[in-house]
Amino acid sequence: MLDDDDYFSRDKDGAVMEKRILEAQSSEVDAIAGATYSSEGYKDAVKDALSKALPSGE
């Protein structure tokens, strides 16, 4: 199942997710209501990017 723009707007909701993650300094933040799959995908992408950016062992 995929969310679409009716549930997750990259411009609006992506900005909300970015703000939540930056403020929490963690990807473990609440999902956008009604867009759980897209929100989880966004958080997974952040986790993946951070794991690739950090040196091994950190």
C-alpha positions as CSV (number, residue, x, y, z in Angstrom):
1,M,0.0,0.0,0.0
2,L,1.3,3.4,-0.9
3,D,0.3,6.9,0.3
4,D,-0.3,9.5,-2.4
5,D,-0.4,13.3,-2.4
6,D,-3.9,13.2,-0.9
7,Y,-2.2,11.8,2.3
8,F,1.5,12.9,2.1
9,S,2.6,16.1,0.3
10,R,6.3,16.1,-0.2
11,D,6.4,19.9,0.1
12,K,4.2,20.3,3.1
13,D,4.5,17.0,5.0
14,G,8.1,16.4,4.0
15,A,8.9,19.8,5.6
16,V,7.0,18.8,8.8
17,M,9.0,15.5,9.0
18,E,12.3,17.3,8.4
19,K,11.5,19.8,11.2
20,R,10.4,17.0,13.6
21,I,13.6,15.0,12.9
22,L,15.9,18.0,13.3
23,E,14.2,19.2,16.5
24,A,14.3,15.8,18.0
25,Q,17.8,15.1,16.7
26,S,16.4,11.6,16.0
27,S,14.5,9.8,13.3
28,E,12.2,8.4,16.0
29,V,9.4,10.9,15.6
30,D,5.6,10.7,15.1
31,A,4.4,9.9,11.6
32,I,2.1,12.3,9.6
33,A,-1.5,11.3,10.5
34,G,-3.0,9.3,7.5
35,A,0.4,8.9,5.8
36,T,2.0,6.3,8.0
37,Y,3.7,4.4,5.1
38,S,5.2,7.5,3.6
39,S,6.3,8.8,7.0
40,E,8.0,5.5,7.8
41,G,9.7,5.5,4.4
42,Y,10.9,9.1,5.1
43,K,12.3,8.1,8.5
44,D,13.9,5.0,7.0
45,A,15.6,7.1,4.3
46,V,17.0,9.4,7.0
47,K,18.3,6.4,9.0
48,D,20.0,5.0,5.9
49,A,21.6,8.3,4.9
50,L,23.0,8.8,8.4
51,S,24.3,5.3,8.6
52,K,26.2,5.9,5.3
53,A,27.5,9.3,6.4
54,L,28.9,8.3,9.8
55,P,32.2,6.5,10.0
56,S,32.1,2.9,11.1
57,G,31.8,2.3,14.8
58,E,30.0,5.6,15.6
